[in-house]
Amino acid sequence: MDREKLGEGVWAHGSMGSRLLAGNYPLAEEVEGMLAEFHAATAGLLFNSGYDANLGILSSVPQRGDTILYDELSHASIRDGMRLSFARAFGFAHNDISDLERRLRGVDGGTVFVVTESVFSMDGDMAPLAEIVALCRQYGAHLIVDEAHATGVVGPAGAGLVQELGLEADCFARVHTFGKAVGCHGAVVLGSERLKSYLVNFSRSFIYTTALPPVAARAIAVAYGLLPRMDVQRERLQGLVERFRSASLPYGRVDSVTPIQAGDHSGE
């Protein structure tokens, strides 16, 4: 991705419009392909933020008569996307497989989508993805995983919890965001070519906004080039997490092995 190959326009600060009008450029498509390859997905579509990505997929893909089952501690962007959908949405108790199965058994018709974060943004605990995948297989549900807080930190080369568990083929869609450990801006929705084409044509948060500028796409590419070489940094980070978890503190803590550490006041 050098300057000569991509042309002077790649260094412009603005993209000049929506991707569907004047805002598309070769680097955006190249970065989408790179991200899909890195995350072992068929295709990827860049969004301006994780909020836009969750809003876009959840407001446009589930249709009237469909059902969304979501972890009750899911991020606000997930909730806002569901509010804009014509599908029914029901929460299940946080990381509770039995409650999720109860909800799945109660669905009557339509397509079912199960939505969860892999690492939860407030408490830092991880979703039991293997068990969730098993239920999705059993009940024919489509799994959507938000990997925002796992990206860069969890899994091989920081590729996320889904890839750490080898569950890429079991996800209908994954959302990786770049504003946290990656240190950039934007997000990608990973899935099939059919999903990507659908989002390009029906996701309002993709269609009706100015595209990421080329400098942002370039920053994402450079950051992802660094991730595989940062095992030492991830090990040091995990060491700091363990040091904090083993420290004597005057308050309880939520059981989290990720950098997100929160106090637990449930017993007070």
C-alpha positions in Angstrom: 0.0 0.0 0.0 2.6 2.6 -1.0 2.0 6.1 -2.3 3.0 5.3 -5.8 0.6 2.4 -6.1 -2.5 4.1 -4.7 -2.0 7.6 -6.0 -1.9 11.1 -4.5 -5.6 11.0 -3.6 -5.0 8.5 -0.8 -3.4 11.3 1.3 -6.4 13.6 1.1 -8.0 14.3 4.4 -11.6 14.0 3.3 -13.3 11.3 1.3 -15.6 13.9 -0.3 -18.9 12.0 0.1 -20.7 8.8 0.7 -19.1 5.6 -0.5 -22.0 5.1 -2.9 -21.5 8.5 -4.5 -18.1 10.2 -4.6 -16.5 8.8 -1.4 -15.2 5.4 -2.5 -11.5 4.9 -3.2 -9.2 1.9 -3.8 -7.6 1.9 -0.4 -11.0 1.5 1.4 -11.6 -1.7 -0.6 -8.1 -2.9 -0.1 -8.3 -2.4 3.6 -11.7 -4.3 3.7 -10.0 -7.2 2.0 -7.1 -7.1 4.4 -9.4 -7.0 7.4 -11.4 -10.0 6.1 -8.3 -12.0 5.5 -6.9 -11.1 9.0 -10.1 -12.1 10.7 -10.7 -15.3 8.6 -13.9 -13.9 7.0 -15.2 -14.0 3.5 -15.8 -10.2 3.3 -15.7 -7.0 5.3 -17.4 -3.6 5.1 -15.9 -0.5 6.7 -18.1 1.8 8.9 -17.3 5.1 10.4 -17.5 3.7 14.0 -18.6 0.7 16.0 -21.8 2.6 16.8 -22.6 3.0 13.1 -21.7 -0.7 12.4 -24.1 -2.1 15.1 -26.8 0.4 14.2 -26.4 -0.5 10.5 -26.6 -4.2 10.7 -29.3 -4.5 13.4 -31.6 -1.9 11.9 -31.5 -3.3 8.4 -31.0 -7.1 8.5 -33.7 -8.4 10.9 -37.1 -8.0 9.3 -40.7 -7.8 10.5 -41.6 -11.2 12.0 -38.0 -12.0 13.0 -36.7 -12.1 16.5 -33.5 -10.7 18.1 -32.3 -12.2 21.4 -29.6 -10.1 23.0 -27.5 -10.2 26.1 -29.0 -7.8 28.6 -25.6 -6.1 29.1 -25.1 -5.4 25.4 -23.8 -2.0 24.4 -26.1 1.0 23.7 -25.3 0.8 20.0 -26.7 -2.7 19.8 -29.9 -1.5 21.6 -30.3 1.5 19.4 -29.9 -0.7 16.3 -32.6 -3.0 17.5 -34.9 0.0 18.3 -34.7 0.9 14.6 -35.5 -2.6 13.4 -39.0 -3.9 12.7 -38.0 -7.2 14.4 -39.0 -8.2 17.9 -36.2 -8.0 20.5 -35.9 -9.7 23.9 -33.1 -9.7 26.3 -31.7 -12.8 28.1 -29.9 -12.7 31.4 -26.2 -11.8 31.2 -24.1 -14.8 30.0 -27.0 -17.1 31.1 -27.1 -20.1 28.6 -30.2 -21.5 30.3 -32.1 -18.3 29.9 -31.0 -17.9 26.3 -32.3 -21.5 25.5 -35.6 -20.6 27.2 -35.9 -17.6 24.9 -35.0 -19.7 21.8 -37.6 -22.3 22.7 -40.2 -19.6 22.9 -39.6 -18.1 19.4 -42.5 -18.7 17.1 -41.6 -18.3 13.4 -39.3 -16.0 11.6 -35.5 -15.8 11.5 -33.7 -15.6 14.9 -30.6 -13.5 15.6 -28.6 -13.9 18.8 -26.5 -10.9 19.6 -23.7 -10.6 22.2 -20.4 -8.9 22.9 -17.4 -11.2 23.2 -15.8 -9.0 25.9 -18.3 -6.9 27.7 -17.6 -3.2 27.7 -18.6 -2.4 31.3 -17.6 -5.5 33.3 -14.9 -7.0 31.1 -16.1 -10.6 31.4 -16.3 -12.8 28.3 -19.4 -14.4 26.7 -19.6 -18.2 26.7 -19.4 -18.2 22.9 -18.9 -22.0 22.5 -22.1 -22.7 24.4 -23.9 -19.9 22.5 -22.8 -21.3 19.2 -24.1 -24.8 20.2 -27.5 -23.3 21.0 -27.5 -21.4 17.7 -26.8 -24.6 15.8 -29.5 -26.4 17.7 -32.2 -23.8 17.1 -31.1 -22.5 13.7 -30.3 -19.0 15.0 -27.8 -16.5 13.4 -25.1 -15.3 15.8 -23.8 -11.7 15.7 -20.8 -10.9 17.9 -19.5 -7.5 18.8 -15.7 -7.9 19.3 -15.0 -4.2 20.1 -13.2 -4.8 23.4 -11.5 -8.0 22.3 -9.9 -6.6 19.2 -6.1 -6.2 19.5 -6.1 -7.8 23.0 -7.7 -11.3 22.9 -6.9 -14.2 20.6 -4.1 -14.9 18.1 -2.4 -11.6 17.1 -5.3 -9.8 18.9 -7.8 -11.2 16.4 -10.6 -11.6 18.9 -12.3 -14.2 21.0 -14.2 -15.8 18.1 -10.9 -16.7 16.4 -9.3 -17.8 19.6 -12.1 -20.4 19.9 -12.1 -21.2 16.1 -15.8 -20.2 15.7 -15.5 -17.9 12.7 -17.7 -20.1 10.5 -20.4 -20.1 13.1 -20.9 -16.4 13.1 -23.4 -14.7 10.8 -21.5 -11.4 11.5 -18.7 -10.0 13.6 -18.1 -6.4 14.4 -14.5 -5.2 15.1 -13.9 -1.6 16.1 -10.7 0.4 15.8 -11.2 3.2 18.4 -9.9 1.1 21.4 -6.8 -1.1 21.3 -6.2 -0.5 17.6 -5.9 3.2 18.3 -7.6 4.4 15.2 -11.2 5.2 14.1 -13.9 3.2 12.4 -15.1 -0.4 12.4 -15.7 -3.3 10.1 -18.6 -5.7 9.8 -17.3 -9.2 8.8 -19.5 -11.8 7.1 -20.4 -13.2 3.8 -20.3 -11.4 0.4 -24.0 -11.5 0.4 -24.2 -9.8 3.8 -21.7 -7.1 2.6 -23.7 -6.5 -0.6 -26.9 -6.2 1.5 -25.4 -3.7 3.9 -24.1 -1.6 1.0 -27.6 -1.3 -0.4 -29.8 -1.2 2.8 -27.7 -0.1 5.8 -28.6 3.6 6.3 -25.7 4.3 8.6 -23.4 3.2 5.7 -25.3 4.8 2.8 -26.2 8.2 4.2 -22.9 9.4 5.7 -19.6 10.7 4.4 -17.1 7.8 4.2 -14.0 7.5 6.3 -11.1 9.6 4.9 -8.2 7.8 3.3 -5.9 8.8 6.1 -8.2 6.8 8.5 -8.1 3.8 6.3 -4.4 4.0 6.0 -4.1 4.2 9.8 -6.2 1.1 10.2 -3.9 -0.8 7.7 -0.8 0.3 9.5 -2.2 -0.6 13.0 -3.2 -4.1 11.8 0.3 -4.6 10.4 1.6 -4.0 13.9 -0.9 -6.3 15.8 0.8 -9.6 14.9 4.1 -8.3 16.2 2.8 -7.2 19.6 2.7 -10.5 21.6 5.2 -9.0 24.1 2.9 -6.0 24.7 -0.2 -8.3 25.1 1.7 -10.4 27.6 2.7 -7.4 29.6 -0.8 -6.1 29.6 -2.1 -9.5 30.8 0.6 -9.4 33.5 -0.8 -6.0 34.7 -4.3 -7.5 34.7 -3.2 -10.4 36.9 -1.3 -8.0 39.2 -4.4 -6.0 39.7 -6.6 -9.1 40.2 -4.2 -10.4 42.9 -3.9 -7.1 44.8 -5.6 -6.7 48.2 -8.3 -4.1 47.7 -11.1 -2.8 50.0 -13.8 -3.7 47.5 -14.9 -6.7 45.4 -14.3 -7.0 41.7 -16.2 -8.5 38.8 -14.5 -11.7 37.7 -12.7 -10.5 34.5 -9.4 -11.6 33.0 -9.4 -8.8 30.5 -8.1 -5.2 30.9 -11.6 -4.0 31.7 -11.8 -4.3 35.5 -14.8 -3.2 37.5 -15.8 -3.1 41.2 -18.5 -5.4 42.3 -20.9 -3.9 44.7 -23.7 -6.5 44.3 -23.2 -7.8 47.8 -23.5 -4.4 49.5 
